[in-house]
Amino acid sequence: MELTPLLAINGGSSSIRFAFYDQRDPPRRLLDGKVDRIGLSGTNFSFRDSTEPSRDGGIIPSADQRSAVSFILDWFETQPIFASIKAVGHRVVHGMMRSVPEIVTPELLDELRRITPFAPEHLPLEIELIEGFGQRHPAVTQVACFDTAFHRTMPRVAAVLPIPRRYEAAGVRRYGFHGLSYEFLMEELARLGDPAATNGRVILAHLGNGASMAAVRDGKSIDTSMGFTPTAGLVMSTRSGDLDPGLISYLSRTEQMSATQFQEMVNHASGLLGVSEISSDLRDLLAREADDVRAAEAVALFCYQAKKWIGSFSAALGGLDTLVFAGGIGENAPIVRRRICDGLGFLGIELNEERNTKNAPLLSAEGGRVAVRVIRTDEELLIARSVLSVIGREAQGKN
């Protein structure tokens, strides 16, 4: 089956990123863009092709998920490249126990609708995108790429939750997320020739608006900071990360806070935004930390929590060979990387300050026991590769 071009869709909780690719090896990005701030004021659309700088597509008048999906599908249909699309891959944040990408079927869609309570911040938009494509372009093959699949190798001790066992039968366990990013990072680590990618101990730090870490031994995930939902783990831009569960009862008694209100608070009003009361963007907080103690405390908390997770995962791995920073913060914030790594010399983590300042691919000092790297993650490219793999597998099965 001809797959030139194909489309990768990365639907998040409040954004849609997309990229068109050709069928080279690796696939070459031809056109990409994003819709930001879905569900908020000032929903914005921007795009660029491979030969031009980014262009502002303007503000979308209505900001809810359904109208954002309609907008992006309408825009796709105005693009000449879209007319020959044969396949589209979707990031799907939750796949339960699935370990590989799958072609979308009515049965799979029914399952995704059923498990929406597992990821209510992400799945509704992703389902809306899949359904929208299916209704308008039923002949296009759609492939679901699951964010949870990378962590299916976690041992039971890392996946089980310490609550009554009967809930496990209903699917309540630690799943982990950011799996598409982690899979891409491990592929890149292998391409760079780092032996730890296949035979060693690696910590992957995806630090962006959503932030998490994964502990990887011999190429397989053994633990990760996000758990049953993407709200768990590290402090994030607006998500709280781990909290004492007793807080739910306390706020219910003292403020009559409902479960829905609590969910809204820990996902959209907490993290860097909640602590700083200024911004969810770490760049804003770094600019103001010298003059505003709230900004300084938010930055310090982010770095402190990240440092703790590195220590925890180093213990789970029995040591560390390679540390990888990725995501918007991990790739572009030297001061944050330095603060996270400061004091971790006992693990063998030592940065070269000049390399770190320049966001060099290899940050570690000469002779350092741990290789510290920056790798620019590319979830859309991973989705494109997955689509090619699934379609190729299906074609072989029919021969």
C-alpha positions in Angstrom: 0.0 0.0 0.0 1.3 3.4 -1.0 1.9 5.6 2.1 3.1 8.9 0.7 2.3 11.1 2.4 1.0 10.2 5.8 -0.2 12.2 8.7 0.7 12.1 12.4 -1.7 13.6 15.0 -0.6 14.3 18.6 -3.6 15.3 20.6 -3.0 16.4 24.1 -5.2 17.8 26.9 -5.4 21.3 25.4 -3.5 21.1 22.1 -3.3 19.3 18.8 0.0 19.0 17.1 0.3 17.5 13.6 2.9 16.7 11.0 2.7 15.4 7.4 5.6 13.0 6.3 6.8 11.4 3.2 7.8 7.7 3.1 11.5 8.1 3.3 13.6 6.2 5.8 13.4 8.0 8.2 10.2 9.7 7.2 10.8 13.4 6.2 8.6 16.1 7.7 6.8 18.1 5.0 4.3 20.3 6.9 3.5 20.7 10.5 1.5 22.8 12.9 -0.4 23.0 16.1 -3.6 24.3 17.8 -2.8 25.6 21.3 -4.9 26.5 24.3 -7.9 24.4 23.5 -10.6 25.1 26.1 -8.9 28.4 27.1 -9.1 31.9 25.8 -6.9 32.8 22.9 -6.9 29.4 21.1 -4.2 29.8 18.5 -3.3 28.0 15.3 0.1 28.1 13.6 1.8 26.0 10.9 4.9 25.8 8.7 6.1 23.7 5.8 9.7 22.4 5.3 10.8 25.4 3.2 9.2 28.3 5.2 9.2 29.7 8.7 6.3 29.2 11.1 3.2 31.1 10.1 0.5 32.3 12.5 -2.9 30.9 11.4 -4.8 33.2 13.8 -7.1 32.8 16.7 -9.9 30.2 16.6 -13.1 31.9 17.7 -14.5 29.0 19.7 -12.1 27.1 21.9 -13.9 23.9 22.9 -12.6 20.5 21.7 -15.2 19.8 19.1 -14.8 23.1 17.4 -11.0 22.8 17.4 -11.3 19.3 15.8 -13.7 20.7 13.1 -11.3 23.6 12.5 -8.3 21.4 12.0 -10.1 19.0 9.8 -11.5 21.8 7.7 -7.9 23.2 7.4 -6.5 19.9 6.4 -9.0 19.6 3.6 -7.8 22.9 2.1 -4.2 21.6 1.8 -3.1 19.9 -1.4 -1.0 17.4 0.5 -4.0 16.1 2.3 -5.8 14.9 -0.9 -3.4 11.9 -1.2 -3.4 10.9 2.4 -3.7 7.1 2.8 -3.0 6.7 6.5 -3.0 8.8 9.7 -1.5 7.9 13.1 -2.9 9.2 16.4 -1.3 9.5 19.8 -3.7 7.9 22.2 -2.7 8.6 25.8 -4.2 5.4 27.2 -4.2 1.9 25.8 -4.7 -0.1 29.0 -2.7 -3.3 28.6 -1.9 -2.9 24.9 1.7 -3.1 24.0 1.8 -2.2 20.3 0.1 0.3 17.9 -3.2 -0.9 16.4 -5.3 -0.1 13.4 -8.5 1.7 14.6 -11.6 -0.5 14.5 -15.1 0.1 15.8 -14.3 -2.3 18.7 -11.1 -0.3 19.6 -13.1 3.0 19.6 -15.7 1.4 21.8 -13.0 0.4 24.3 -11.5 3.9 24.2 -14.9 5.4 25.0 -15.3 2.9 27.9 -11.9 3.8 29.5 -12.3 7.6 29.1 -12.6 7.9 33.0 -9.0 6.6 33.1 -7.7 9.7 31.2 -10.5 12.3 31.2 -8.2 15.2 30.4 -6.8 13.6 27.2 -9.0 10.8 25.7 -12.1 12.9 24.8 -10.1 15.1 22.4 -8.2 12.1 20.9 -11.5 10.2 20.4 -13.0 13.3 18.8 -10.1 13.4 16.3 -10.4 9.7 15.4 -14.2 9.9 15.0 -13.9 13.1 13.0 -11.5 11.5 10.5 -13.6 8.4 10.3 -16.7 10.2 9.5 -15.2 12.5 6.9 -12.6 10.2 5.4 -13.7 6.5 6.0 -11.2 5.2 3.4 -8.2 6.5 5.3 -6.5 3.9 7.6 -6.2 5.2 11.1 -3.6 3.8 13.6 -3.7 4.3 17.3 -0.3 4.7 19.0 -0.6 4.2 22.8 1.4 6.4 25.3 1.1 3.6 27.9 2.6 0.8 25.7 6.3 1.6 26.5 5.7 0.9 30.2 4.1 -2.5 29.7 7.4 -4.1 30.7 7.3 -2.6 34.2 7.5 -5.4 36.8 4.5 -6.0 38.9 6.1 -4.4 42.0 6.3 -1.1 40.1 2.8 -1.3 38.7 0.6 -2.4 41.6 -1.1 0.2 43.8 -1.3 -0.4 47.5 -5.1 -0.3 47.7 -7.6 -3.2 48.0 -6.9 -5.9 45.4 -10.4 -5.9 44.0 -9.7 -2.6 42.2 -6.9 -4.1 40.2 -9.4 -6.3 38.4 -11.1 -3.1 37.2 -7.8 -1.9 35.8 -6.7 0.4 38.6 -2.9 0.2 38.5 0.1 2.3 37.6 0.4 2.6 33.8 2.8 5.5 33.1 2.7 7.9 30.1 4.9 9.9 27.7 5.7 6.5 26.2 5.9 7.7 22.6 8.5 10.2 23.7 10.4 7.6 25.6 10.4 5.1 22.7 11.7 7.8 20.4 14.5 8.7 22.9 15.6 5.1 23.3 15.7 4.7 19.5 17.8 7.8 19.3 20.1 6.7 22.1 20.8 3.5 20.2 21.4 5.4 17.0 24.0 7.5 18.8 25.8 4.3 19.8 25.3 4.6 23.5 25.6 1.0 24.8 23.2 1.7 27.7 20.4 1.8 25.2 20.4 -2.0 24.9 22.6 -3.1 27.9 22.6 -0.6 30.7 20.8 1.7 33.1 19.1 4.8 31.7 16.9 7.6 33.2 14.8 9.5 30.7 13.6 12.9 31.9 10.8 14.3 29.7 10.5 17.8 31.2 7.9 20.1 29.6 4.4 21.4 30.5 3.8 17.8 31.4 6.8 16.3 33.1 7.8 12.7 33.9 10.8 10.4 34.2 11.3 6.8 33.3 13.8 4.2 34.5 15.0 1.9 31.7 17.1 -1.2 32.1 18.5 -3.0 29.0 16.0 -1.1 26.8 12.9 -1.9 28.9 10.9 0.4 31.2 11.1 -0.8 34.8 9.5 2.2 36.4 8.1 5.7 35.7 7.0 8.7 37.7 3.4 9.1 36.3 1.1 6.4 37.5 -2.6 5.7 37.2 -3.1 9.1 35.6 -0.7 11.7 34.0 -1.3 13.9 37.0 1.0 11.9 39.2 4.8 12.1 39.8 6.8 15.3 39.2 5.6 18.9 39.7 4.4 20.1 36.3 3.3 23.4 34.8 -0.3 23.2 36.1 -0.4 19.6 37.4 0.4 18.9 41.0 2.3 15.7 40.7 2.1 13.4 43.7 0.0 14.5 46.7 -1.1 13.1 50.0 -4.4 11.4 49.3 -5.7 12.7 52.6 -5.8 16.1 51.0 -9.0 15.1 49.1 -10.9 14.4 52.4 -9.5 17.5 54.0 -10.6 19.9 51.2 -14.0 18.1 51.0 -14.6 18.8 54.7 -13.1 22.3 55.0 -14.1 23.8 51.6 -16.9 21.4 50.4 -14.7 20.7 47.4 -16.2 18.1 45.0 -14.2 15.4 43.2 -14.7 17.3 40.0 -13.4 20.5 41.5 -10.4 18.6 43.0 -9.7 17.2 39.5 -9.8 20.6 38.0 -7.5 22.0 40.7 -4.7 19.4 40.5 -4.7 19.4 36.7 -5.2 23.1 35.8 -4.4 25.3 38.8 -1.5 23.6 40.6 2.1 22.8 39.9 4.3 25.8 38.9 1.2 28.0 38.5 -0.3 27.1 41.8 2.9 27.6 43.8 4.0 30.8 42.0 0.6 32.4 41.5 2.3 34.0 38.5 2.7 31.7 35.6 2.8 28.0 34.5 5.8 28.8 32.2 9.2 28.1 33.8 10.8 30.8 31.6 8.6 33.4 33.2 9.4 32.2 36.7 13.2 32.1 36.0 12.9 35.7 34.8 11.3 36.7 38.1 12.8 34.5 40.7 15.3 37.1 41.9 12.5 39.6 42.7 9.6 37.3 43.7 9.9 34.6 46.3 6.9 32.8 44.9 8.6 32.3 41.5 11.9 31.3 43.3 10.1 28.7 45.4 8.3 27.2 42.3 11.5 26.8 40.4 13.3 25.3 43.4 10.5 22.9 43.9 10.6 21.7 40.3 14.3 21.1 40.5 14.2 19.5 43.9 11.5 17.1 42.9 13.4 16.2 39.7 16.6 15.6 41.7 14.7 13.2 44.0 13.3 11.2 41.2 16.7 10.7 39.6 18.0 9.5 43.0 15.0 7.2 43.4 15.3 5.7 40.0 19.1 5.3 40.3 18.4 3.1 43.4 15.7 1.1 41.5 18.2 0.6 38.6 21.1 -0.3 40.9 23.2 2.6 39.5 23.1 4.8 36.4 24.9 4.8 33.0 23.0 7.5 31.0 20.7 10.4 31.9 18.7 12.0 29.0 17.0 15.3 29.2 14.2 16.0 26.7 11.0 18.1 26.4 10.8 21.9 26.2 12.4 22.4 29.6 14.9 19.5 29.4 16.1 20.6 26.0 16.3 24.3 26.4 16.9 25.3 30.1 20.6 25.0 31.0 20.1 26.5 34.5 17.4 24.0 35.3 19.5 21.1 34.2 22.4 22.4 36.3 20.3 22.8 39.4 18.8 19.3 39.0 22.2 17.7 38.6 24.0 19.8 41.3 24.9 17.5 44.2 24.5 14.3 42.2 28.2 13.7 41.8 27.9 10.7 44.1 25.9 9.0 41.3 28.6 9.9 38.8 26.6 12.8 37.3 29.0 15.7 36.4 28.2 18.4 33.9 30.5 20.3 31.7 29.3 23.9 32.2 30.2 25.1 28.7 28.4 22.2 27.0 25.4 22.6 29.3 25.1 26.4 28.5 25.2 25.6 24.8 22.5 22.9 25.0 25.1 20.5 23.5 24.0 16.9 22.7 26.5 15.6 25.3 26.6 17.6 28.6 28.7 15.4 30.8 32.2 16.3 31.9 35.2 14.4 30.5 35.7 11.3 32.6 32.3 11.5 34.1 30.9 8.0 35.0 27.4 8.9 33.7 26.7 10.1 30.2 24.3 13.1 30.4 22.6 13.9 27.1 20.1 16.3 25.5 18.0 14.6 22.9 15.2 16.5 21.1 12.2 14.3 21.3 9.9 13.9 18.3 6.6 12.1 19.1 5.2 12.9 15.7 8.1 11.2 13.9 7.6 8.1 16.2 3.9 8.1 15.3 4.8 8.2 11.6 7.3 5.3 12.0 4.7 3.3 13.9 2.1 3.9 11.1 4.5 2.6 8.5 5.3 -0.5 10.7 1.7 -1.3 11.3 0.6 -0.9 7.7 3.6 -3.0 6.6 2.8 -5.7 9.0 -0.8 -5.8 7.8 0.3 -6.0 4.2 2.6 -8.9 5.0 -0.2 -10.7 6.8 -2.4 -10.5 3.6 0.3 -12.0 1.4 
